[in-house]
Amino acid sequence: MRLALDSVSAQHPSARPGAPAALRALSLSIQPGEQLAIIGPSGAGKTTLLHLLACALPPENAASFQIDGRAPWQLTQRERQALRAALFLAPQVPPLPPRQRVVTAVLAGRLPQMSLAASLRSLFYPSDIPAAWAALERFDLAEKIFERVDRLSGGERQRVGLARALLSDTRLWLVDEPLSALDPRRSELAVRTLADEARARGVTLVATLHQVDRALAYFPRIIGLRDGALAFDLPAGEVTPALLARLYESHEHELSGAAPVADEPAAAAAPPVVMHCR
């Protein structure tokens, strides 16, 4: 997908009246199949930008944001819903129903492309268990396929949310802080899997990251945000320590990334057994 922002300003819906805009006169152009990471200190506007790209938050000027040449907020509601079905948003905390089985939660990545009857049937009789198992295996979580979501750790839930992307038939992946609850080994596995899969499918990948080292290692293009404005837009190889120091001034403790919450030790995954989960 091609994304274009022309002097976009936007206010977070939970902001107090009169609060400064979360995004201020931001201009960006993202080409189909590009992979870029958005970095910056807390409160920089990273999550707000991701929600705007996901058509979940309108800009102040509807025409200032376009996807493939169309302004989502100038479309009808039905047209905008169809556009949203072509993109995938992975929040930092996935909204997973607590009593749902992991297999059902992962297969929900296909819901926008399924009929109502097929989606309801999938709630009781998962339609493609091997595909869900394969997606979970990429994130070192296949052994949890038939667990209930409320029995998972925070990091495991985060990886379930990422596995859904591999099941979705979408052209844009928007991933918000996908490594915040993962230990170093699994965080590297997760970001490498997302980057490799997006590259193989020609999917546009935009991720917000606190882990600057991971952003520089796996993303060709880096966007630096501070106070809702663009600080820099550069190839990863041109992002210098001096630039990072200015970006994180007064937030130096965030430059190395927040300490992750360790997941449980991985268990050996067995091949899936076809069964129906309720």
Secondary structure by P-SEA (a helix, b strand, c coil): cbbbbcbbbbbccccccccccccccccccccccbbbbbbbccccaaaaaaaaaaccccccccccccccccccccccaaaaaaaaaacccccccccccccccaaaaaaccccccccaaaaaaaacccccaaaaaaaaaaaccccccccccccccaaaaaaaaaaaaaaccccbbbbccccccccaaaaaaaaaaaaaaaaaabbbbbbbbcaaaaaaacccbbbbbcccccccccccccccaaaaaaaacccccccccccccccccccccccccccccc
